[in-house]
Amino acid sequence: MSKEAKKTDLKESNIYIDWLEKSINDEYINYYNYLEFKNLNPLGSGSYGRVFRANWKNTDGIFALKTFNNDKITLKEIVNEIKLHKESIANENILRFYGITKIETEKKYSLVLEYADSGTLNIYLNLHFNELDWNDKYQLSLQLASAVAFLHERDIIHRDLHADNVLIHQKKIKLADFGLSRKIAKASSNASKIFGVIPFIDPKKLNDQGYELNKKSDVYSIGVLLWQISSGKQPFSDHKYDNAGNMNQTSVLLCKKLF
Ligand SMILES: Nc1ncnc2c1ncn2[C@@H]1O[C@H](COP(=O)(O)OP(=O)(O)OP(=O)(O)O)[C@@H](O)[C@H]1O
């Protein structure tokens, strides 16, 4: 990256940081003092950064802290996501956004989010599929469909529905990461993660890069998720698209097209 491009990037990042700081000062976003979080335990990591489970002060209250990098693309999506969270009224099947915290010494922010005790839908189905009866599967499906319907009624398109963006808490669906654009996936360095998302993407997008993902694309992704919930299997698991070691030519072309 040229010196000039770096300068522009920094300038744009600062605009988003200023927005975050102003929103905290204006109390549009709740601010949590980082030093008040105790017992931090890593839960996983994604393209944003790392996710930790933490207690608030010395209480039983548990939150998920999602750290994020201060680069322009991530900050833009974070600001977008916060605005969407603030716009849409709380829904019990959408992961709650509580506010923001900052590690002062590193000038690094984290989202303070609802903690989902069973992790992602992928993990949950891997561990508990055999315990689920048809009513449990129906409830999960209904909750997932109503969470997305709730977003669509507010003209919010998720665009990134897959089994790692759906979390489970107390056997209930908690939809996460809504409003993220493809740019976040673009930023991901984890090839197997990107491949794992392909089965959930509207096939029209796979055939036409210029195709804009829309509400129907979300409905397609829900269809695949419902198939996964009812069967307990990974969608299209007999296709070699998600294993970097076994990529076939079609997969490589597909990914080049998409990302
Ligand atoms: N609110 C939460 N409660 C419990 N666990 C969580 C929560 N958020 C994330 N996790 C865990 O942390 C992992 C990483 O989450 P993160 O959202 O950063 O990445 P991702 O969605 O898997 O990937 P990407 O951001 O690249 O789409 C998840 O796979 C999940 O296991």
The ligand as an SDF file (V2000), in Angstrom:
LIG
                    3D

 31 33  0  0  0  0  0  0  0  0999 V2000
  -22.0990  -14.0180   21.6750 N   0  0  0  0  0  0  0  0  0  0  0  0
  -21.4060  -15.1350   21.7020 C   0  0  0  0  0  0  0  0  0  0  0  0
  -21.6210  -16.0550   22.6620 N   0  0  0  0  0  0  0  0  0  0  0  0
  -20.9010  -17.2060   22.6930 C   0  0  0  0  0  0  0  0  0  0  0  0
  -19.9710  -17.5450   21.7840 N   0  0  0  0  0  0  0  0  0  0  0  0
  -19.7180  -16.6770   20.7970 C   0  0  0  0  0  0  0  0  0  0  0  0
  -20.4260  -15.4330   20.6980 C   0  0  0  0  0  0  0  0  0  0  0  0
  -19.9630  -14.7740   19.6110 N   0  0  0  0  0  0  0  0  0  0  0  0
  -19.0280  -15.5480   19.0520 C   0  0  0  0  0  0  0  0  0  0  0  0
  -18.8680  -16.6960   19.7630 N   0  0  0  0  0  0  0  0  0  0  0  0
  -17.9020  -17.7800   19.4840 C   0  0  0  0  0  0  0  0  0  0  0  0
  -16.7220  -17.2000   18.9640 O   0  0  0  0  0  0  0  0  0  0  0  0
  -16.4440  -17.6930   17.6440 C   0  0  0  0  0  0  0  0  0  0  0  0
  -15.9550  -16.5710   16.7670 C   0  0  0  0  0  0  0  0  0  0  0  0
  -17.0230  -15.6620   16.5430 O   0  0  0  0  0  0  0  0  0  0  0  0
  -16.9730  -14.5250   15.4560 P   0  0  0  0  0  0  0  0  0  0  0  0
  -18.3430  -13.9380   15.3710 O   0  0  0  0  0  0  0  0  0  0  0  0
  -15.8410  -13.6090   15.7350 O   0  0  0  0  0  0  0  0  0  0  0  0
  -16.5510  -15.2790   14.1550 O   0  0  0  0  0  0  0  0  0  0  0  0
  -17.3980  -16.0380   13.0670 P   0  0  0  0  0  0  0  0  0  0  0  0
  -18.7770  -15.4610   12.9430 O   0  0  0  0  0  0  0  0  0  0  0  0
  -17.2760  -17.5090   13.3450 O   0  0  0  0  0  0  0  0  0  0  0  0
  -16.5430  -15.6950   11.7940 O   0  0  0  0  0  0  0  0  0  0  0  0
  -16.5860  -14.3830   10.9050 P   0  0  0  0  0  0  0  0  0  0  0  0
  -16.5510  -13.2020   11.7990 O   0  0  0  0  0  0  0  0  0  0  0  0
  -15.3460  -14.5470   10.0820 O   0  0  0  0  0  0  0  0  0  0  0  0
  -17.8710  -14.4950   10.1040 O   0  0  0  0  0  0  0  0  0  0  0  0
  -17.7680  -18.3040   17.1570 C   0  0  0  0  0  0  0  0  0  0  0  0
  -17.5260  -19.3390   16.2600 O   0  0  0  0  0  0  0  0  0  0  0  0
  -18.4250  -18.7700   18.4490 C   0  0  0  0  0  0  0  0  0  0  0  0
  -17.9770  -20.0750   18.7820 O   0  0  0  0  0  0  0  0  0  0  0  0
  1  2  1  0
  2  3  1  0
  2  7  2  0
  3  4  2  0
  4  5  1  0
  5  6  2  0
  6  7  1  0
  6 10  1  0
  7  8  1  0
  8  9  2  0
  9 10  1  0
 10 11  1  0
 11 12  1  0
 11 30  1  0
 12 13  1  0
 13 14  1  0
 13 28  1  0
 14 15  1  0
 15 16  1  0
 16 17  2  0
 16 18  1  0
 16 19  1  0
 19 20  1  0
 20 21  2  0
 20 22  1  0
 20 23  1  0
 23 24  1  0
 24 25  2  0
 24 26  1  0
 24 27  1  0
 28 29  1  0
 28 30  1  0
 30 31  1  0
M  END
$$$$
